[in-house]
């Protein structure tokens, strides 16, 4: 389709300005104290209004309808996949899986340099499964717990954790949102990601070896903290691994979206959570009814005292699947909605097509990929990756 008239139309220009303005608010999220989802969700709606008006002016109402349906399906697959993954991460967090790992590392009495290497290695190994952000937060907490007031160690070790988590997340579809988007789009098969395992490992080891020279071999003060995993923690870990296997199998063998496999895995957790509540002796009658807000009308507030035995209430501390779902990163999930629809809308005005032609045809693939990498470091890798996937350069 010839987009030239749409590129320079008032609708197209206003849509581009609106996206830049909205994303500027995202960039200054911390300074403005505004959640990043708000401006892009608003911009997404307005941009698609402009798309619909621009195409309707040419007598075409079918194209915008089909295009936004395509974008919504892409978002739905990403949303359901991440919702299931986030729920599992929250469930493992509630069962003290990560806290127990942190306690074990802190209580080993390692030297600071050993902690530096152990946290970096664990970041590299955990991020392919638990995603790089969760891994960085977990290992960062370990570093700060061990380092205490040693700011030099904390800074260097935290940088090592971030590098390790990002490097580890690159060779797995589950390690980062961008790799997940590439896999769900069908651009790279699951096994093909592991072809970059060695480059990913080197991308962590080489900077780590250089940074380790700045870490002393002194031994930090021993800590008496001892945290143990709660009942069912190991089985939830197993179910999470089974869920990942299910998602991969759905994609590779059944040719179904990975999100459907993840939602089946959420079903595993749902049945297990029912059993766990009864096994803990905290629920007499099974799952309790929920009101229109998704809460149990008889459920106590977080600060309330547990219900007396035999009352059938869901007391504080009881494992409940919907509490884990409620704790998902909803700001992030809505942010992805805004980004996907904003970029998709700009694509309907032809901005992605002309950008793709300039970068991958005029500049060449290598130069284009370098620019994509630099841009993702300055702006954000998620909208950049979605834009590249939408361009679909060959």
C-alpha positions in Angstrom: 0.0 0.0 0.0 1.2 3.5 -0.8 1.6 5.3 2.6 3.1 8.6 1.2 -0.1 10.6 1.5 -0.8 9.3 5.1 2.8 10.0 6.2 2.4 13.7 5.6 -1.3 14.0 6.5 -2.3 16.0 9.6 -3.5 12.7 11.2 -0.2 11.0 10.7 1.9 13.9 11.9 -0.3 14.4 15.0 -0.1 10.6 15.8 3.7 10.7 15.6 3.9 13.8 17.8 1.5 12.3 20.3 3.5 9.1 20.6 6.8 11.1 21.1 5.1 13.2 23.8 3.6 10.1 25.5 6.9 8.3 25.5 8.7 11.4 26.8 6.4 11.1 29.9 7.4 7.4 30.2 11.1 8.3 30.1 10.6 10.8 33.0 8.4 8.4 34.9 10.5 8.7 38.1 10.7 12.5 38.1 7.0 12.9 37.3 5.8 10.1 39.7 3.5 8.9 36.9 3.1 5.2 36.1 4.4 4.5 32.6 1.2 2.8 31.4 -0.9 5.9 31.7 0.4 8.0 28.8 0.9 5.2 26.4 -2.6 3.7 27.0 -4.1 7.1 26.4 -1.9 7.7 23.3 -2.8 4.3 21.9 -6.5 5.1 22.0 -6.1 8.5 20.3 -3.7 7.2 17.7 -6.2 4.5 16.6 -9.0 7.1 16.4 -6.7 9.1 14.0 -6.0 5.9 12.0 -9.8 5.2 11.7 -10.6 8.7 10.6 -7.7 8.9 8.1 -8.7 5.6 6.4 -12.4 6.4 6.6 -11.7 9.6 4.7 -10.6 7.3 1.8 -13.6 5.1 2.1 -11.7 2.3 3.8 -13.1 1.1 7.1 -11.9 -2.6 6.8 -8.1 -2.1 7.0 -8.1 -0.4 10.5 -10.5 -3.0 11.8 -8.3 -5.9 10.7 -5.1 -4.2 11.8 -6.2 -3.4 15.3 -7.6 -7.0 15.7 -4.1 -8.3 14.7 -2.4 -6.0 17.3 -4.9 -7.0 20.0 -4.2 -10.7 19.3 -0.5 -10.1 19.6 -1.0 -8.3 22.9 -3.4 -11.0 24.2 -0.8 -13.7 23.6 1.9 -11.7 25.4 -0.4 -10.7 28.2 -1.6 -14.2 29.0 1.9 -15.6 28.8 3.3 -13.0 31.2 0.3 -13.2 33.5 0.9 -16.9 34.0 4.6 -16.4 34.5 4.2 -13.5 36.9 1.7 -15.5 38.9 4.2 -18.4 39.3 7.0 -15.9 40.3 4.6 -14.4 42.9 3.7 -17.9 44.2 7.4 -18.9 44.6 8.0 -15.6 46.3 5.2 -16.2 48.8 6.5 -19.7 49.5 9.9 -18.1 50.4 11.8 -19.7 47.5 13.8 -16.6 46.7 14.2 -15.6 50.3 15.5 -19.0 51.2 18.1 -18.8 48.4 19.1 -15.3 49.6 19.4 -16.6 53.2 21.6 -19.6 52.1 24.0 -17.3 50.2 24.2 -14.8 53.0 24.8 -17.4 55.6 27.6 -19.3 53.8 30.4 -17.0 55.0 31.8 -16.4 51.5 34.4 -13.8 50.8 33.2 -10.7 49.0 34.8 -11.8 45.8 33.2 -15.2 46.0 29.8 -13.6 46.6 30.5 -11.4 43.5 31.1 -14.5 41.3 28.3 -16.6 42.8 25.6 -13.8 42.5 26.8 -13.1 38.9 26.7 -16.8 38.0 23.3 -17.3 39.6 22.0 -14.2 37.8 23.2 -15.7 34.5 21.6 -19.1 35.2 18.3 -18.0 36.8 17.3 -15.2 34.3 16.6 -17.6 31.4 13.7 -19.0 33.6 12.6 -16.2 35.9 13.3 -13.3 33.6 16.1 -10.8 34.0 14.2 -8.2 36.0 13.1 -10.6 38.7 16.6 -12.1 38.8 18.3 -8.7 39.1 16.0 -7.7 42.0 16.6 -11.0 43.8 20.4 -11.1 43.4 20.6 -7.3 44.1 19.0 -7.9 47.4 21.5 -10.6 48.2 24.4 -8.3 47.3 23.1 -5.5 49.5 22.5 -7.9 52.4 26.1 -9.2 52.2 27.8 -5.9 51.3 26.1 -3.8 53.9 27.8 -0.4 54.1 30.6 -1.4 51.7 29.3 0.8 48.9 32.2 0.0 46.5 31.3 -3.7 46.6 27.6 -3.1 46.4 27.9 -0.9 43.3 30.3 -3.3 41.4 28.5 -6.4 42.4 25.1 -5.0 41.4 26.5 -4.0 38.0 27.7 -7.6 37.7 24.3 -8.9 38.5 22.6 -6.7 35.9 25.1 -7.7 33.2 24.7 -11.4 34.2 20.9 -11.3 34.2 20.8 -9.5 30.8 23.4 -11.9 29.3 21.6 -14.9 30.6 18.2 -13.7 29.5 19.4 -13.3 25.9 19.6 -17.1 25.1 16.2 -18.0 26.3 12.7 -17.0 25.2 11.8 -16.6 28.9 14.7 -14.4 29.8 13.4 -11.1 28.6 10.3 -9.6 27.1 12.0 -9.0 23.8 13.2 -12.6 23.4 9.7 -13.7 24.3 8.3 -11.4 21.6 10.7 -12.9 19.0 9.8 -16.4 20.0 6.0 -15.9 20.0 6.3 -14.2 16.6 7.9 -17.4 15.3 11.1 -15.7 14.1 13.4 -18.0 16.1 12.7 -21.5 17.3 13.1 -22.4 21.0 16.2 -24.5 20.4 17.8 -21.9 18.1 18.1 -19.4 21.0 20.7 -21.6 22.6 23.0 -21.0 19.6 24.0 -17.7 21.4 24.8 -19.4 24.7 28.5 -19.0 24.3 28.4 -15.4 23.2 26.0 -14.6 26.1 28.3 -16.3 28.6 31.3 -14.4 27.3 29.3 -11.1 27.5 29.0 -11.8 31.2 32.4 -13.4 32.0 34.6 -10.9 30.4 33.1 -7.8 32.1 32.9 -9.8 35.3 36.5 -10.7 35.2 37.5 -7.1 34.8 35.2 -5.9 37.5 36.3 -8.6 40.0 39.7 -6.9 40.2 38.0 -4.1 42.1 36.5 -6.5 44.7 38.5 -7.3 47.8 38.9 -10.8 49.2 37.8 -9.8 52.6 35.1 -11.7 54.5 31.9 -9.9 55.5 30.3 -10.2 58.9 28.4 -13.5 59.3 24.7 -13.1 59.4 22.4 -15.3 61.4 19.4 -14.9 59.1 17.8 -18.3 58.3 14.7 -18.5 56.1 13.2 -21.8 55.0 10.8 -22.5 52.2 7.2 -23.0 53.1 5.1 -26.1 52.4 4.6 -26.8 48.7 7.5 -24.6 47.5 9.4 -27.3 45.8 6.3 -28.6 44.1 5.5 -25.1 42.8 9.0 -24.9 41.3 8.4 -28.3 39.6 5.0 -27.0 38.3 6.7 -23.9 36.9 9.2 -26.0 35.1 6.4 -28.3 33.8 4.5 -25.2 32.7 7.5 -23.9 30.7 7.8 -27.4 29.1 4.1 -27.3 28.3 4.4 -23.9 26.6 7.4 -25.0 24.5 5.6 -28.3 23.6 2.5 -26.4 22.5 4.6 -24.2 20.3 6.9 -26.8 18.8 4.7 -29.9 18.5 1.1 -28.7 18.5 1.7 -25.4 16.7 -0.4 -23.6 19.2 0.5 -20.2 20.8 2.8 -20.6 23.8 0.4 -18.6 25.9 -2.1 -21.4 25.7 0.5 -23.7 27.3 1.2 -21.2 30.0 -2.4 -20.9 30.8 -2.7 -24.6 31.1 0.2 -24.3 33.5 -1.8 -21.8 35.4 -4.4 -24.4 35.7 -1.8 -26.8 37.3 -1.2 -24.1 39.9 -4.9 -23.5 40.4 -5.5 -27.1 41.4 -2.4 -27.3 43.5 -3.3 -24.1 45.3 -6.7 -25.7 46.2 -4.9 -28.8 47.6 -2.4 -26.7 49.4 -5.0 -24.7 51.3 -6.7 -27.8 52.5 -3.4 -29.5 53.3 -2.4 -26.5 55.5 -5.6 -26.9 57.5 -6.6 -23.3 56.8 -9.7 -23.9 54.7 -12.5 -26.2 55.6 -14.9 -25.9 52.6 -12.6 -25.4 49.7 -12.4 -22.3 47.5 -14.5 -19.4 48.8 -17.0 -17.4 46.6 -15.7 -14.1 45.2 -17.6 -10.9 44.9 -17.6 -8.7 41.8 -14.3 -7.2 42.7 -12.6 -10.6 42.9 -12.4 -10.7 46.7 -13.9 -13.1 49.2 -16.5 -11.0 51.1 -15.6 -12.9 54.3 -11.9 -12.6 53.8 -10.0 -10.6 56.4 -7.8 -7.7 55.6 -4.0 -8.2 55.5 -3.7 -6.8 59.0 -6.6 -8.6 60.5 -6.4 -11.6 62.9 -6.8 -15.1 61.3 -10.3 -16.5 61.6 -11.0 -19.0 64.3 -10.6 -22.7 63.3 -13.7 -24.2 61.7 -15.1 -20.9 60.3 -14.2 -21.6 56.7 -12.6 -18.2 56.2 -9.4 -17.6 54.2 -7.1 -16.2 56.9 -3.9 -14.2 56.4 -1.0 -16.2 55.1 -3.1 -18.8 53.3 -2.1 -19.6 49.8 -4.6 -18.3 47.3 -4.1 -18.3 43.5 -6.0 -15.1 42.9 -3.9 -13.1 45.4 -0.9 -14.1 43.3 -2.6 -13.0 40.1 -3.6 -9.7 41.8 0.1 -9.1 42.6 1.1 -9.2 38.9 2.8 -6.2 37.4 -0.3 -4.6 36.0 1.4 -1.3 35.2 3.9 -3.2 33.1 1.1 -5.3 31.4 -0.9 -2.2 30.5 2.3 -0.5 29.3 2.8 -3.3 26.8 -0.8 -2.8 25.6 -0.1 0.9 25.0 3.2 0.3 23.3 2.0 -2.4 21.0 -1.1 -0.4 19.9 0.9 2.8 19.5 3.5 1.2 17.3 0.9 -0.7 15.4 -1.0 2.5 14.8 2.1 4.3 13.5 2.6 1.4 11.3 -0.8 2.0 9.6 0.4 5.5 8.8 3.5 4.1 7.1 6.2 5.2 9.5 7.5 1.7 10.1 7.7 0.9 6.4 9.7 3.9 5.5 12.0 3.5 8.6 12.6 -0.2 7.7 13.4 0.7 4.1 15.9 3.4 5.2 17.6 1.3 7.9 17.8 -2.2 6.3 18.0 -1.3 2.6 19.8 2.0 2.5 22.1 1.6 5.6 22.4 -2.2 5.5 21.5 -4.9 8.1 24.6 -4.6 10.2 24.5 -0.8 10.6 20.7 -1.0 11.2 21.1 -3.6 14.0 23.8 -1.5 15.7 21.5 1.5 15.6 18.7 -0.6 17.0 20.9 -1.7 19.8 22.0 1.9 20.6 18.4 3.2 20.4 17.1 0.4 22.7 19.7 1.4 25.3 18.6 5.1 25.1 14.8 4.7 24.8 13.6 1.2 25.8 14.1 -2.2 24.2 10.4 -3.2 24.1 9.0 -0.6 21.7 12.1 -0.8 19.6 11.9 -4.6 19.3 8.1 -4.5 18.6 8.8 -1.9 15.9 11.5 -4.1 14.3 9.2 -7.2 14.4 6.4 -5.2 12.8 8.7 -3.9 10.1 9.7 -7.5 9.4 12.9 -6.7 7.5 14.2 -9.4 5.1 
